[in-house]
Amino acid sequence: MQLFLYTIGEYLLLLNIIALFISVLVLLHRTAFVAILLFIIILQLLHMWFEEYLLNILTDTLEKKDVRILWYMGFAVTDFLFVWVAISYCNLKELLRDKSSNFILLSTCVLGVVQMLRYADRVLINTDVLGDFYSLSIPTLNLGITFAAITYVSYMCGSELLSFIMSIYERRN
């Protein structure tokens, strides 16, 4: 199951990279969406590296409980840090966040909260009550982030195409 989720993560990363590439080509100016999408790609790469590092290196040297602490809190901290950096960057550059950007930021916050809840469940309380919730919510939230990016880019491409067609039509009349 772990390999399957990692493979899905790779595909989501690829889709986000494609969405970023298309949005840079279509929008032709810096927007909050482009910045946040770039930050989410960096976060995904960081998480993929962190996951590999924890599973392949630290599981041999640390106790299972310590790996769990690093796993859940590491992902939670990076999720919250991503949101803080993205919002700070947008504010610094005076980039207006659209609904899609806010959805991505909110979803990433929820990812951090889910990681913290799982930390409490597995490490502090020492149960597995939230196991099914955790294993469903993390991929679902990641899919939602990628879906929001693809939907927004599709909308922007359609809008640009419509504007182009309308300008041709207006020139002819």
C-alpha positions in Angstrom: 0.0 0.0 0.0 2.9 2.3 0.8 4.4 1.9 -2.6 1.0 2.6 -4.2 0.5 5.8 -2.3 4.1 6.9 -3.2 3.4 6.2 -6.9 0.2 8.3 -6.7 2.2 11.1 -5.0 4.6 11.0 -8.0 1.7 11.3 -10.5 0.2 14.2 -8.5 3.6 15.9 -8.4 3.8 15.5 -12.2 0.3 16.9 -12.7 1.2 19.9 -10.5 4.4 20.5 -12.5 2.4 20.4 -15.8 -0.2 22.7 -14.3 2.6 25.1 -13.2 4.2 25.0 -16.7 0.9 25.7 -18.4 -0.1 28.5 -16.0 3.2 30.2 -16.5 2.7 30.0 -20.3 -0.9 31.1 -20.2 -0.9 33.8 -17.5 2.3 35.5 -18.6 2.5 37.4 -15.3 3.2 36.4 -11.7 0.1 35.6 -9.7 -0.5 34.2 -6.2 -1.7 30.9 -7.8 1.6 30.4 -9.7 3.6 31.1 -6.5 1.5 28.8 -4.4 1.7 26.1 -7.0 5.5 26.4 -7.1 5.6 26.2 -3.3 3.3 23.1 -3.3 5.6 21.4 -5.8 8.6 22.1 -3.5 6.6 20.9 -0.5 5.7 17.7 -2.4 9.4 17.1 -3.3 10.4 17.7 0.3 7.8 15.3 1.6 8.8 12.6 -0.9 12.4 12.9 0.2 11.4 13.0 3.9 9.3 9.9 3.5 12.1 8.0 1.8 14.6 9.1 4.4 12.4 8.1 7.3 11.4 4.7 5.8 14.8 3.7 4.5 17.3 5.2 6.8 15.8 6.1 10.2 13.7 3.0 10.6 17.0 1.0 10.9 18.5 3.3 13.5 15.6 4.6 15.6 12.8 3.1 17.6 9.4 2.8 15.9 7.9 5.5 18.3 10.6 8.0 17.4 10.1 7.4 13.7 6.3 8.0 14.2 7.1 11.3 16.1 9.3 12.5 13.3 6.8 11.3 10.6 3.7 13.0 11.9 5.2 16.1 13.4 7.6 16.5 10.4 4.8 16.5 7.9 2.6 18.7 10.1 5.4 21.3 10.6 6.3 21.4 6.9 2.6 21.8 6.0 2.1 24.7 8.4 5.4 26.2 7.4 4.4 26.0 3.7 1.2 27.9 4.4 3.0 30.6 6.4 5.7 31.0 3.7 3.2 31.1 0.9 0.9 33.7 2.6 4.0 35.8 3.6 5.3 35.7 0.1 2.0 36.7 -1.4 1.6 39.6 1.1 5.2 40.7 0.5 4.8 40.7 -3.3 1.2 42.1 -3.0 -0.2 39.2 -4.9 -4.0 38.7 -4.6 -5.0 35.2 -3.7 -7.8 33.7 -5.7 -10.3 31.0 -4.5 -8.1 28.2 -5.9 -5.0 29.5 -4.1 -7.0 29.8 -0.8 -8.3 26.3 -1.3 -4.8 24.9 -1.7 -3.6 26.8 1.4 -6.6 25.6 3.4 -6.2 22.0 2.3 -2.6 22.1 3.3 -3.6 23.4 6.7 -6.0 20.6 7.0 -3.2 18.1 6.1 -1.2 19.5 9.0 -4.1 19.2 11.4 -4.7 15.6 10.3 -1.0 14.8 10.9 -1.2 16.3 14.3 -4.4 14.3 15.1 -2.6 11.2 13.9 0.4 12.1 16.1 -1.9 12.4 19.1 -3.7 9.1 18.2 -0.5 7.0 17.6 2.1 8.6 19.9 0.3 10.4 22.8 -2.7 8.1 23.3 -1.0 5.0 21.8 -4.1 3.8 19.8 -4.9 3.4 16.2 -8.5 4.8 16.3 -7.8 7.3 13.4 -6.0 4.8 11.2 -8.7 4.5 8.5 -9.4 8.2 8.6 -5.7 9.1 8.2 -5.1 6.6 5.4 -8.1 8.0 3.5 -7.8 11.7 4.3 -4.2 12.3 3.3 -4.5 11.0 -0.3 -7.9 12.6 -0.6 -6.6 16.0 0.4 -3.6 15.7 -1.9 -5.9 14.7 -4.8 -8.1 17.7 -4.0 -5.1 20.1 -4.1 -4.0 18.7 -7.5 -7.6 18.8 -8.7 -7.9 22.4 -7.7 -4.7 23.3 -9.6 -5.8 21.5 -12.7 -9.3 23.0 -12.6 -8.0 26.5 -12.2 -5.5 26.1 -15.0 -8.2 24.7 -17.2 -10.4 27.6 -16.4 -7.7 30.1 -17.1 -6.8 28.4 -20.4 -10.5 28.4 -21.4 -10.8 32.1 -20.4 -7.7 33.0 -22.4 -9.0 31.1 -25.4 -12.4 32.7 -25.2 -10.7 36.2 -25.0 -8.6 35.4 -28.0 -11.6 34.2 -30.0 -13.6 37.3 -29.0 -10.8 39.6 -30.1 -10.7 37.9 -33.5 -14.5 38.2 -33.8 -14.4 41.9 -32.8 -11.7 42.7 -35.3 -13.7 41.1 -38.1 -16.8 43.1 -37.3 
